[in-house]
Amino acid sequence: MNIVYKETKDFTEQEVEELFLSVKWLSGKYPERLIKALKSSSLVVTAWDGTQLVGLIRALDDGEMVAFLHYY
């Protein structure tokens, strides 16, 4: 396994849905809302095994002092 990390929001609704459902997170059942939330996040770092999305972390911040990490 060769995991590559990317700081881009270059993923599809289907990739995100599959990832979230693979860990049985309810939000995976709402891919259109999930993709909108992720694309609006301050920072998203994704983990890829080849062409498969295998993980992600996202940050929400106020631009100055506070950051909240979610989905890690």
PyMOL Python script that loads the backbone (N, CA, C, O; Angstrom):
from pymol import cmd

cmd.read_pdbstr("""\
ATOM      1  N   MET A   1       0.850  -1.172   0.000  1.00  0.00           N
ATOM      2  CA  MET A   1       0.000   0.000   0.000  1.00  0.00           C
ATOM      3  C   MET A   1       0.898   1.239   0.000  1.00  0.00           C
ATOM      4  O   MET A   1       1.801   1.366   0.827  1.00  0.00           O
ATOM      5  N   ASN A   2       0.640   2.132  -0.924  1.00  0.00           N
ATOM      6  CA  ASN A   2       1.396   3.374  -1.033  1.00  0.00           C
ATOM      7  C   ASN A   2       0.423   4.542  -0.907  1.00  0.00           C
ATOM      8  O   ASN A   2      -0.216   4.925  -1.887  1.00  0.00           O
ATOM      9  N   ILE A   3       0.310   5.106   0.282  1.00  0.00           N
ATOM     10  CA  ILE A   3      -0.644   6.184   0.546  1.00  0.00           C
ATOM     11  C   ILE A   3      -0.028   7.515   0.134  1.00  0.00           C
ATOM     12  O   ILE A   3       1.103   7.832   0.501  1.00  0.00           O
ATOM     13  N   VAL A   4      -0.787   8.285  -0.629  1.00  0.00           N
ATOM     14  CA  VAL A   4      -0.390   9.620  -1.062  1.00  0.00           C
ATOM     15  C   VAL A   4      -1.370  10.607  -0.453  1.00  0.00           C
ATOM     16  O   VAL A   4      -2.583  10.410  -0.525  1.00  0.00           O
ATOM     17  N   TYR A   5      -0.846  11.671   0.147  1.00  0.00           N
ATOM     18  CA  TYR A   5      -1.678  12.700   0.769  1.00  0.00           C
ATOM     19  C   TYR A   5      -1.733  13.918  -0.134  1.00  0.00           C
ATOM     20  O   TYR A   5      -0.724  14.318  -0.714  1.00  0.00           O
ATOM     21  N   LYS A   6      -2.919  14.506  -0.250  1.00  0.00           N
ATOM     22  CA  LYS A   6      -3.110  15.676  -1.110  1.00  0.00           C
ATOM     23  C   LYS A   6      -3.886  16.743  -0.353  1.00  0.00           C
ATOM     24  O   LYS A   6      -4.822  16.436   0.386  1.00  0.00           O
ATOM     25  N   GLU A   7      -3.490  17.997  -0.542  1.00  0.00           N
ATOM     26  CA  GLU A   7      -4.210  19.130   0.049  1.00  0.00           C
ATOM     27  C   GLU A   7      -5.086  19.783  -1.006  1.00  0.00           C
ATOM     28  O   GLU A   7      -4.995  20.986  -1.251  1.00  0.00           O
ATOM     29  N   THR A   8      -5.927  18.981  -1.619  1.00  0.00           N
ATOM     30  CA  THR A   8      -6.858  19.504  -2.613  1.00  0.00           C
ATOM     31  C   THR A   8      -8.255  18.990  -2.289  1.00  0.00           C
ATOM     32  O   THR A   8      -8.427  18.032  -1.535  1.00  0.00           O
ATOM     33  N   LYS A   9      -9.218  19.633  -2.860  1.00  0.00           N
ATOM     34  CA  LYS A   9     -10.611  19.199  -2.692  1.00  0.00           C
ATOM     35  C   LYS A   9     -11.065  18.527  -3.987  1.00  0.00           C
ATOM     36  O   LYS A   9     -12.179  18.740  -4.464  1.00  0.00           O
ATOM     37  N   ASP A  10     -10.176  17.719  -4.532  1.00  0.00           N
ATOM     38  CA  ASP A  10     -10.401  17.073  -5.817  1.00  0.00           C
ATOM     39  C   ASP A  10     -10.873  15.634  -5.605  1.00  0.00           C
ATOM     40  O   ASP A  10     -10.108  14.685  -5.773  1.00  0.00           O
ATOM     41  N   PHE A  11     -12.140  15.492  -5.235  1.00  0.00           N
ATOM     42  CA  PHE A  11     -12.748  14.187  -5.028  1.00  0.00           C
ATOM     43  C   PHE A  11     -14.190  14.276  -5.474  1.00  0.00           C
ATOM     44  O   PHE A  11     -14.768  15.360  -5.544  1.00  0.00           O
ATOM     45  N   THR A  12     -14.761  13.131  -5.772  1.00  0.00           N
ATOM     46  CA  THR A  12     -16.144  13.119  -6.260  1.00  0.00           C
ATOM     47  C   THR A  12     -17.116  12.796  -5.136  1.00  0.00           C
ATOM     48  O   THR A  12     -16.734  12.324  -4.065  1.00  0.00           O
ATOM     49  N   GLU A  13     -18.360  13.061  -5.411  1.00  0.00           N
ATOM     50  CA  GLU A  13     -19.430  12.742  -4.462  1.00  0.00           C
ATOM     51  C   GLU A  13     -19.438  11.237  -4.175  1.00  0.00           C
ATOM     52  O   GLU A  13     -19.599  10.820  -3.027  1.00  0.00           O
ATOM     53  N   GLN A  14     -19.267  10.437  -5.206  1.00  0.00           N
ATOM     54  CA  GLN A  14     -19.273   8.987  -5.046  1.00  0.00           C
ATOM     55  C   GLN A  14     -18.093   8.509  -4.202  1.00  0.00           C
ATOM     56  O   GLN A  14     -18.262   7.619  -3.368  1.00  0.00           O
ATOM     57  N   GLU A  15     -16.907   9.075  -4.397  1.00  0.00           N
ATOM     58  CA  GLU A  15     -15.739   8.688  -3.607  1.00  0.00           C
ATOM     59  C   GLU A  15     -15.951   8.995  -2.124  1.00  0.00           C
ATOM     60  O   GLU A  15     -15.615   8.186  -1.259  1.00  0.00           O
ATOM     61  N   VAL A  16     -16.503  10.156  -1.847  1.00  0.00           N
ATOM     62  CA  VAL A  16     -16.760  10.553  -0.466  1.00  0.00           C
ATOM     63  C   VAL A  16     -17.847   9.663   0.146  1.00  0.00           C
ATOM     64  O   VAL A  16     -17.724   9.223   1.289  1.00  0.00           O
ATOM     65  N   GLU A  17     -18.891   9.407  -0.610  1.00  0.00           N
ATOM     66  CA  GLU A  17     -19.966   8.541  -0.126  1.00  0.00           C
ATOM     67  C   GLU A  17     -19.419   7.158   0.236  1.00  0.00           C
ATOM     68  O   GLU A  17     -19.718   6.646   1.315  1.00  0.00           O
ATOM     69  N   GLU A  18     -18.632   6.555  -0.637  1.00  0.00           N
ATOM     70  CA  GLU A  18     -18.067   5.226  -0.384  1.00  0.00           C
ATOM     71  C   GLU A  18     -17.175   5.221   0.855  1.00  0.00           C
ATOM     72  O   GLU A  18     -17.233   4.293   1.662  1.00  0.00           O
ATOM     73  N   LEU A  19     -16.351   6.259   1.004  1.00  0.00           N
ATOM     74  CA  LEU A  19     -15.464   6.340   2.163  1.00  0.00           C
ATOM     75  C   LEU A  19     -16.261   6.420   3.459  1.00  0.00           C
ATOM     76  O   LEU A  19     -15.993   5.675   4.401  1.00  0.00           O
ATOM     77  N   PHE A  20     -17.224   7.306   3.510  1.00  0.00           N
ATOM     78  CA  PHE A  20     -17.994   7.506   4.742  1.00  0.00           C
ATOM     79  C   PHE A  20     -18.863   6.289   5.073  1.00  0.00           C
ATOM     80  O   PHE A  20     -19.005   5.934   6.243  1.00  0.00           O
ATOM     81  N   LEU A  21     -19.438   5.655   4.066  1.00  0.00           N
ATOM     82  CA  LEU A  21     -20.238   4.463   4.324  1.00  0.00           C
ATOM     83  C   LEU A  21     -19.360   3.282   4.735  1.00  0.00           C
ATOM     84  O   LEU A  21     -19.821   2.389   5.447  1.00  0.00           O
ATOM     85  N   SER A  22     -18.097   3.267   4.292  1.00  0.00           N
ATOM     86  CA  SER A  22     -17.197   2.162   4.653  1.00  0.00           C
ATOM     87  C   SER A  22     -16.907   2.137   6.150  1.00  0.00           C
ATOM     88  O   SER A  22     -16.559   1.091   6.699  1.00  0.00           O
ATOM     89  N   VAL A  23     -17.048   3.276   6.805  1.00  0.00           N
ATOM     90  CA  VAL A  23     -16.847   3.338   8.260  1.00  0.00           C
ATOM     91  C   VAL A  23     -18.179   3.529   8.997  1.00  0.00           C
ATOM     92  O   VAL A  23     -18.226   3.852  10.184  1.00  0.00           O
ATOM     93  N   LYS A  24     -19.258   3.314   8.230  1.00  0.00           N
ATOM     94  CA  LYS A  24     -20.626   3.324   8.772  1.00  0.00           C
ATOM     95  C   LYS A  24     -21.034   4.665   9.384  1.00  0.00           C
ATOM     96  O   LYS A  24     -21.758   4.708  10.379  1.00  0.00           O
ATOM     97  N   TRP A  25     -20.557   5.770   8.773  1.00  0.00           N
ATOM     98  CA  TRP A  25     -20.964   7.092   9.229  1.00  0.00           C
ATOM     99  C   TRP A  25     -22.253   7.480   8.509  1.00  0.00           C
ATOM    100  O   TRP A  25     -22.325   7.415   7.281  1.00  0.00           O
ATOM    101  N   LEU A  26     -23.248   7.875   9.254  1.00  0.00           N
ATOM    102  CA  LEU A  26     -24.554   8.228   8.722  1.00  0.00           C
ATOM    103  C   LEU A  26     -24.482   9.311   7.645  1.00  0.00           C
ATOM    104  O   LEU A  26     -25.269   9.301   6.698  1.00  0.00           O
ATOM    105  N   SER A  27     -23.551  10.230   7.787  1.00  0.00           N
ATOM    106  CA  SER A  27     -23.441  11.319   6.808  1.00  0.00           C
ATOM    107  C   SER A  27     -23.136  10.809   5.399  1.00  0.00           C
ATOM    108  O   SER A  27     -23.358  11.529   4.425  1.00  0.00           O
ATOM    109  N   GLY A  28     -22.630   9.579   5.276  1.00  0.00           N
ATOM    110  CA  GLY A  28     -22.396   8.988   3.960  1.00  0.00           C
ATOM    111  C   GLY A  28     -23.665   8.764   3.175  1.00  0.00           C
ATOM    112  O   GLY A  28     -23.623   8.595   1.956  1.00  0.00           O
ATOM    113  N   LYS A  29     -24.806   8.759   3.868  1.00  0.00           N
ATOM    114  CA  LYS A  29     -26.096   8.591   3.188  1.00  0.00           C
ATOM    115  C   LYS A  29     -26.591   9.891   2.553  1.00  0.00           C
ATOM    116  O   LYS A  29     -27.615   9.904   1.871  1.00  0.00           O
ATOM    117  N   TYR A  30     -25.870  10.967   2.778  1.00  0.00           N
ATOM    118  CA  TYR A  30     -26.251  12.273   2.238  1.00  0.00           C
ATOM    119  C   TYR A  30     -25.073  12.865   1.463  1.00  0.00           C
ATOM    120  O   TYR A  30     -24.551  13.915   1.838  1.00  0.00           O
ATOM    121  N   PRO A  31     -24.656  12.202   0.392  1.00  0.00           N
ATOM    122  CA  PRO A  31     -23.431  12.628  -0.304  1.00  0.00           C
ATOM    123  C   PRO A  31     -23.484  14.034  -0.878  1.00  0.00           C
ATOM    124  O   PRO A  31     -22.455  14.708  -0.938  1.00  0.00           O
ATOM    125  N   GLU A  32     -24.650  14.492  -1.299  1.00  0.00           N
ATOM    126  CA  GLU A  32     -24.725  15.837  -1.869  1.00  0.00           C
ATOM    127  C   GLU A  32     -24.479  16.898  -0.793  1.00  0.00           C
ATOM    128  O   GLU A  32     -23.850  17.920  -1.067  1.00  0.00           O
ATOM    129  N   ARG A  33     -24.955  16.668   0.391  1.00  0.00           N
ATOM    130  CA  ARG A  33     -24.706  17.604   1.500  1.00  0.00           C
ATOM    131  C   ARG A  33     -23.266  17.482   1.995  1.00  0.00           C
ATOM    132  O   ARG A  33     -22.626  18.478   2.333  1.00  0.00           O
ATOM    133  N   LEU A  34     -22.777  16.267   2.031  1.00  0.00           N
ATOM    134  CA  LEU A  34     -21.424  16.003   2.500  1.00  0.00           C
ATOM    135  C   LEU A  34     -20.389  16.657   1.594  1.00  0.00           C
ATOM    136  O   LEU A  34     -19.454  17.292   2.080  1.00  0.00           O
ATOM    137  N   ILE A  35     -20.546  16.510   0.295  1.00  0.00           N
ATOM    138  CA  ILE A  35     -19.577  17.092  -0.641  1.00  0.00           C
ATOM    139  C   ILE A  35     -19.601  18.617  -0.542  1.00  0.00           C
ATOM    140  O   ILE A  35     -18.554  19.260  -0.621  1.00  0.00           O
ATOM    141  N   LYS A  36     -20.784  19.193  -0.371  1.00  0.00           N
ATOM    142  CA  LYS A  36     -20.894  20.643  -0.228  1.00  0.00           C
ATOM    143  C   LYS A  36     -20.166  21.115   1.031  1.00  0.00           C
ATOM    144  O   LYS A  36     -19.463  22.125   1.004  1.00  0.00           O
ATOM    145  N   ALA A  37     -20.338  20.383   2.131  1.00  0.00           N
ATOM    146  CA  ALA A  37     -19.664  20.742   3.385  1.00  0.00           C
ATOM    147  C   ALA A  37     -18.151  20.631   3.248  1.00  0.00           C
ATOM    148  O   ALA A  37     -17.420  21.515   3.693  1.00  0.00           O
ATOM    149  N   LEU A  38     -17.680  19.552   2.635  1.00  0.00           N
ATOM    150  CA  LEU A  38     -16.234  19.371   2.478  1.00  0.00           C
ATOM    151  C   LEU A  38     -15.628  20.432   1.569  1.00  0.00           C
ATOM    152  O   LEU A  38     -14.562  20.968   1.873  1.00  0.00           O
ATOM    153  N   LYS A  39     -16.283  20.738   0.475  1.00  0.00           N
ATOM    154  CA  LYS A  39     -15.765  21.742  -0.462  1.00  0.00           C
ATOM    155  C   LYS A  39     -15.744  23.132   0.170  1.00  0.00           C
ATOM    156  O   LYS A  39     -14.960  23.984  -0.248  1.00  0.00           O
ATOM    157  N   SER A  40     -16.594  23.373   1.173  1.00  0.00           N
ATOM    158  CA  SER A  40     -16.644  24.666   1.858  1.00  0.00           C
ATOM    159  C   SER A  40     -15.677  24.749   3.040  1.00  0.00           C
ATOM    160  O   SER A  40     -15.540  25.808   3.652  1.00  0.00           O
ATOM    161  N   SER A  41     -15.017  23.658   3.362  1.00  0.00           N
ATOM    162  CA  SER A  41     -14.096  23.631   4.498  1.00  0.00           C
ATOM    163  C   SER A  41     -12.844  24.454   4.219  1.00  0.00           C
ATOM    164  O   SER A  41     -12.455  24.648   3.068  1.00  0.00           O
ATOM    165  N   SER A  42     -12.227  24.928   5.283  1.00  0.00           N
ATOM    166  CA  SER A  42     -11.006  25.729   5.157  1.00  0.00           C
ATOM    167  C   SER A  42      -9.876  24.925   4.525  1.00  0.00           C
ATOM    168  O   SER A  42      -9.146  25.429   3.672  1.00  0.00           O
ATOM    169  N   LEU A  43      -9.738  23.676   4.948  1.00  0.00           N
ATOM    170  CA  LEU A  43      -8.666  22.810   4.457  1.00  0.00           C
ATOM    171  C   LEU A  43      -9.143  21.373   4.491  1.00  0.00           C
ATOM    172  O   LEU A  43      -9.758  20.935   5.463  1.00  0.00           O
ATOM    173  N   VAL A  44      -8.857  20.640   3.426  1.00  0.00           N
ATOM    174  CA  VAL A  44      -9.130  19.207   3.382  1.00  0.00           C
ATOM    175  C   VAL A  44      -7.851  18.515   2.924  1.00  0.00           C
ATOM    176  O   VAL A  44      -7.279  18.865   1.891  1.00  0.00           O
ATOM    177  N   VAL A  45      -7.411  17.534   3.697  1.00  0.00           N
ATOM    178  CA  VAL A  45      -6.268  16.706   3.306  1.00  0.00           C
ATOM    179  C   VAL A  45      -6.823  15.307   3.082  1.00  0.00           C
ATOM    180  O   VAL A  45      -7.439  14.721   3.972  1.00  0.00           O
ATOM    181  N   THR A  46      -6.598  14.778   1.880  1.00  0.00           N
ATOM    182  CA  THR A  46      -7.106  13.465   1.535  1.00  0.00           C
ATOM    183  C   THR A  46      -5.973  12.461   1.477  1.00  0.00           C
ATOM    184  O   THR A  46      -4.819  12.819   1.240  1.00  0.00           O
ATOM    185  N   ALA A  47      -6.312  11.197   1.698  1.00  0.00           N
ATOM    186  CA  ALA A  47      -5.356  10.092   1.612  1.00  0.00           C
ATOM    187  C   ALA A  47      -5.821   9.157   0.499  1.00  0.00           C
ATOM    188  O   ALA A  47      -6.979   8.741   0.472  1.00  0.00           O
ATOM    189  N   TRP A  48      -4.917   8.833  -0.410  1.00  0.00           N
ATOM    190  CA  TRP A  48      -5.245   8.023  -1.575  1.00  0.00           C
ATOM    191  C   TRP A  48      -4.352   6.799  -1.646  1.00  0.00           C
ATOM    192  O   TRP A  48      -3.141   6.890  -1.446  1.00  0.00           O
ATOM    193  N   ASP A  49      -4.952   5.664  -1.928  1.00  0.00           N
ATOM    194  CA  ASP A  49      -4.221   4.446  -2.259  1.00  0.00           C
ATOM    195  C   ASP A  49      -4.461   4.222  -3.743  1.00  0.00           C
ATOM    196  O   ASP A  49      -5.469   3.636  -4.138  1.00  0.00           O
ATOM    197  N   GLY A  50      -3.541   4.687  -4.549  1.00  0.00           N
ATOM    198  CA  GLY A  50      -3.761   4.678  -5.992  1.00  0.00           C
ATOM    199  C   GLY A  50      -4.839   5.679  -6.332  1.00  0.00           C
ATOM    200  O   GLY A  50      -4.699   6.871  -6.059  1.00  0.00           O
ATOM    201  N   THR A  51      -5.917   5.196  -6.929  1.00  0.00           N
ATOM    202  CA  THR A  51      -7.032   6.085  -7.283  1.00  0.00           C
ATOM    203  C   THR A  51      -8.180   6.013  -6.292  1.00  0.00           C
ATOM    204  O   THR A  51      -9.222   6.633  -6.506  1.00  0.00           O
ATOM    205  N   GLN A  52      -8.004   5.264  -5.212  1.00  0.00           N
ATOM    206  CA  GLN A  52      -9.082   5.112  -4.218  1.00  0.00           C
ATOM    207  C   GLN A  52      -8.874   6.052  -3.036  1.00  0.00           C
ATOM    208  O   GLN A  52      -7.804   6.085  -2.429  1.00  0.00           O
ATOM    209  N   LEU A  53      -9.913   6.811  -2.723  1.00  0.00           N
ATOM    210  CA  LEU A  53      -9.918   7.677  -1.546  1.00  0.00           C
ATOM    211  C   LEU A  53     -10.049   6.788  -0.313  1.00  0.00           C
ATOM    212  O   LEU A  53     -11.053   6.093  -0.154  1.00  0.00           O
ATOM    213  N   VAL A  54      -9.036   6.806   0.566  1.00  0.00           N
ATOM    214  CA  VAL A  54      -9.042   5.917   1.730  1.00  0.00           C
ATOM    215  C   VAL A  54      -9.094   6.668   3.058  1.00  0.00           C
ATOM    216  O   VAL A  54      -9.175   6.040   4.113  1.00  0.00           O
ATOM    217  N   GLY A  55      -9.049   7.991   3.025  1.00  0.00           N
ATOM    218  CA  GLY A  55      -9.138   8.759   4.257  1.00  0.00           C
ATOM    219  C   GLY A  55      -9.124  10.243   3.985  1.00  0.00           C
ATOM    220  O   GLY A  55      -8.742  10.693   2.905  1.00  0.00           O
ATOM    221  N   LEU A  56      -9.546  10.994   4.979  1.00  0.00           N
ATOM    222  CA  LEU A  56      -9.461  12.455   4.871  1.00  0.00           C
ATOM    223  C   LEU A  56      -9.564  13.078   6.246  1.00  0.00           C
ATOM    224  O   LEU A  56     -10.048  12.471   7.201  1.00  0.00           O
ATOM    225  N   ILE A  57      -9.099  14.291   6.311  1.00  0.00           N
ATOM    226  CA  ILE A  57      -9.247  15.130   7.494  1.00  0.00           C
ATOM    227  C   ILE A  57      -9.605  16.517   6.977  1.00  0.00           C
ATOM    228  O   ILE A  57      -9.121  16.951   5.932  1.00  0.00           O
ATOM    229  N   ARG A  58     -10.451  17.195   7.721  1.00  0.00           N
ATOM    230  CA  ARG A  58     -10.784  18.555   7.294  1.00  0.00           C
ATOM    231  C   ARG A  58     -10.646  19.499   8.472  1.00  0.00           C
ATOM    232  O   ARG A  58     -10.782  19.102   9.629  1.00  0.00           O
ATOM    233  N   ALA A  59     -10.375  20.750   8.157  1.00  0.00           N
ATOM    234  CA  ALA A  59     -10.243  21.779   9.182  1.00  0.00           C
ATOM    235  C   ALA A  59     -11.219  22.903   8.883  1.00  0.00           C
ATOM    236  O   ALA A  59     -11.421  23.298   7.735  1.00  0.00           O
ATOM    237  N   LEU A  60     -11.811  23.397   9.945  1.00  0.00           N
ATOM    238  CA  LEU A  60     -12.644  24.592   9.888  1.00  0.00           C
ATOM    239  C   LEU A  60     -11.969  25.605  10.783  1.00  0.00           C
ATOM    240  O   LEU A  60     -11.609  25.284  11.916  1.00  0.00           O
ATOM    241  N   ASP A  61     -11.791  26.815  10.305  1.00  0.00           N
ATOM    242  CA  ASP A  61     -11.102  27.801  11.142  1.00  0.00           C
ATOM    243  C   ASP A  61     -11.717  29.178  10.995  1.00  0.00           C
ATOM    244  O   ASP A  61     -12.517  29.438  10.096  1.00  0.00           O
ATOM    245  N   ASP A  62     -11.312  30.066  11.921  1.00  0.00           N
ATOM    246  CA  ASP A  62     -11.810  31.434  11.891  1.00  0.00           C
ATOM    247  C   ASP A  62     -10.838  32.377  11.181  1.00  0.00           C
ATOM    248  O   ASP A  62     -11.075  33.584  11.122  1.00  0.00           O
ATOM    249  N   GLY A  63      -9.752  31.833  10.647  1.00  0.00           N
ATOM    250  CA  GLY A  63      -8.794  32.651   9.916  1.00  0.00           C
ATOM    251  C   GLY A  63      -7.770  33.351  10.779  1.00  0.00           C
ATOM    252  O   GLY A  63      -6.882  34.027  10.260  1.00  0.00           O
ATOM    253  N   GLU A  64      -7.874  33.203  12.078  1.00  0.00           N
ATOM    254  CA  GLU A  64      -6.956  33.896  12.982  1.00  0.00           C
ATOM    255  C   GLU A  64      -6.359  32.988  14.050  1.00  0.00           C
ATOM    256  O   GLU A  64      -5.142  32.813  14.111  1.00  0.00           O
ATOM    257  N   MET A  65      -7.213  32.411  14.893  1.00  0.00           N
ATOM    258  CA  MET A  65      -6.682  31.725  16.067  1.00  0.00           C
ATOM    259  C   MET A  65      -7.240  30.321  16.325  1.00  0.00           C
ATOM    260  O   MET A  65      -6.570  29.510  16.964  1.00  0.00           O
ATOM    261  N   VAL A  66      -8.418  30.025  15.854  1.00  0.00           N
ATOM    262  CA  VAL A  66      -9.072  28.774  16.217  1.00  0.00           C
ATOM    263  C   VAL A  66      -9.259  27.887  14.993  1.00  0.00           C
ATOM    264  O   VAL A  66      -9.692  28.348  13.936  1.00  0.00           O
ATOM    265  N   ALA A  67      -8.928  26.617  15.150  1.00  0.00           N
ATOM    266  CA  ALA A  67      -9.175  25.623  14.103  1.00  0.00           C
ATOM    267  C   ALA A  67      -9.823  24.413  14.742  1.00  0.00           C
ATOM    268  O   ALA A  67      -9.487  24.036  15.864  1.00  0.00           O
ATOM    269  N   PHE A  68     -10.743  23.815  14.033  1.00  0.00           N
ATOM    270  CA  PHE A  68     -11.452  22.634  14.488  1.00  0.00           C
ATOM    271  C   PHE A  68     -11.193  21.537  13.477  1.00  0.00           C
ATOM    272  O   PHE A  68     -11.482  21.713  12.294  1.00  0.00           O
ATOM    273  N   LEU A  69     -10.657  20.409  13.913  1.00  0.00           N
ATOM    274  CA  LEU A  69     -10.403  19.275  13.024  1.00  0.00           C
ATOM    275  C   LEU A  69     -11.579  18.314  13.118  1.00  0.00           C
ATOM    276  O   LEU A  69     -12.060  17.990  14.204  1.00  0.00           O
ATOM    277  N   HIS A  70     -12.025  17.869  11.954  1.00  0.00           N
ATOM    278  CA  HIS A  70     -13.188  17.012  11.890  1.00  0.00           C
ATOM    279  C   HIS A  70     -12.927  15.912  10.866  1.00  0.00           C
ATOM    280  O   HIS A  70     -12.161  16.113   9.923  1.00  0.00           O
ATOM    281  N   TYR A  71     -13.548  14.771  11.039  1.00  0.00           N
ATOM    282  CA  TYR A  71     -13.389  13.618  10.134  1.00  0.00           C
ATOM    283  C   TYR A  71     -11.949  13.184  10.024  1.00  0.00           C
ATOM    284  O   TYR A  71     -11.370  13.263   8.940  1.00  0.00           O
ATOM    285  N   TYR A  72     -11.356  12.734  11.096  1.00  0.00           N
ATOM    286  CA  TYR A  72      -9.985  12.230  11.031  1.00  0.00           C
ATOM    287  C   TYR A  72      -9.923  10.814  11.515  1.00  0.00           C
ATOM    288  O   TYR A  72      -8.848  10.215  11.536  1.00  0.00           O
TER     289      TYR A  72
END
""", "prot")
cmd.dss("prot")
cmd.show_as("cartoon", "prot")
cmd.util.cbc("prot")
cmd.orient("prot")
